[in-house]
């Protein structure tokens, strides 16, 4: 089922790649944020069904942004996407209440997880 999604990544190229993947699968990207502060504000304004969140960003990072979003809406669905140490960050993502942690280049797995949420 198609979802409305907020894409959060500090890399404009990565945001574009993620956006193309999601739109190609029938989802609607309602916004793009380049840092955690923007992500929290946009989440409040846009009320997306799902957020894809990078971890390392200037200012408020993805973990802190996810915590802030979940404090605003405990039912928020956030999928952490990164290229960093999967063991360390997947545990952190689970501890804060994210719905999953995936390598941002594993397109098929990202789409599978989104479809399950």
C-alpha positions in Angstrom: 0.0 0.0 0.0 1.3 3.4 -0.9 2.5 5.6 1.9 3.3 9.3 2.4 7.0 9.6 3.3 9.4 12.2 4.6 12.9 11.6 3.4 15.7 12.9 5.7 19.4 12.8 4.6 22.1 15.5 4.5 23.2 14.4 1.1 21.0 15.9 -1.7 22.2 13.1 -4.0 21.1 10.4 -1.5 17.8 12.2 -1.0 17.2 12.1 -4.7 18.1 8.4 -5.0 15.8 7.5 -2.1 13.0 9.6 -3.4 13.2 8.1 -6.9 13.2 4.6 -5.4 10.1 5.4 -3.2 8.2 7.1 -6.0 9.0 4.3 -8.4 7.4 1.9 -5.9 4.2 4.0 -5.8 4.8 6.0 -2.6 4.4 9.7 -2.3 7.4 11.8 -0.9 5.7 14.7 0.9 9.0 16.4 1.9 12.8 16.2 2.1 14.8 17.4 5.0 18.6 17.8 5.1 19.0 17.7 8.9 17.3 16.6 12.1 15.9 20.1 13.0 14.2 20.4 9.6 13.0 16.8 9.9 11.2 17.4 13.2 9.6 20.6 12.0 8.5 19.0 8.7 7.1 16.0 10.5 4.9 18.3 12.5 3.7 20.2 9.5 3.4 17.3 7.0 2.3 14.4 9.2 3.8 11.7 6.9 2.9 8.0 7.5 6.6 7.2 7.5 10.1 8.8 7.8 13.3 7.5 6.3 16.1 8.9 8.5 19.8 9.2 7.9 21.9 8.9 11.1 24.9 11.2 10.6 23.9 14.8 9.9 25.2 18.2 11.1 23.4 19.7 14.0 20.7 17.3 15.3 21.6 13.9 14.1 19.2 11.2 13.0 19.0 9.4 16.4 18.2 12.6 18.2 15.7 13.7 15.5 14.0 10.3 15.7 13.7 10.6 19.5 12.2 14.1 19.1 9.7 12.9 16.5 8.7 9.9 18.7 8.3 12.2 21.7 5.8 14.2 19.5 4.1 11.1 18.2 4.7 7.7 19.8 3.1 6.0 16.8 5.5 7.6 14.3 7.1 5.1 11.9 10.7 5.8 11.3 13.1 3.7 9.3 16.8 4.5 9.9 18.9 4.4 6.8 22.7 4.6 6.9 26.0 3.1 5.7 27.4 2.9 9.2 28.1 0.0 11.5 24.9 -2.0 11.2 25.3 -3.8 14.6 25.8 -0.7 16.7 23.2 1.5 15.0 20.6 -1.2 14.5 20.6 -1.7 18.3 20.4 2.0 18.9 17.5 2.3 16.3 15.6 -0.4 18.1 16.2 1.1 21.5 14.7 4.4 20.5 11.6 2.8 18.8 12.6 3.0 15.1 10.8 0.4 13.0 14.1 -0.8 11.4 17.7 0.0 10.4 18.9 -0.8 6.9 21.9 0.1 4.6 20.6 2.9 2.4 21.8 1.2 -0.7 19.7 -2.0 -0.2 16.8 -0.8 -2.2 14.8 -4.0 -2.3 15.1 -4.5 1.5 14.0 -0.9 2.2 10.9 -1.3 0.0 10.1 -4.6 1.6 10.3 -3.1 5.1 8.2 -0.1 4.1 5.5 -2.4 2.7 5.3 -4.3 6.0 4.8 -1.1 8.0 
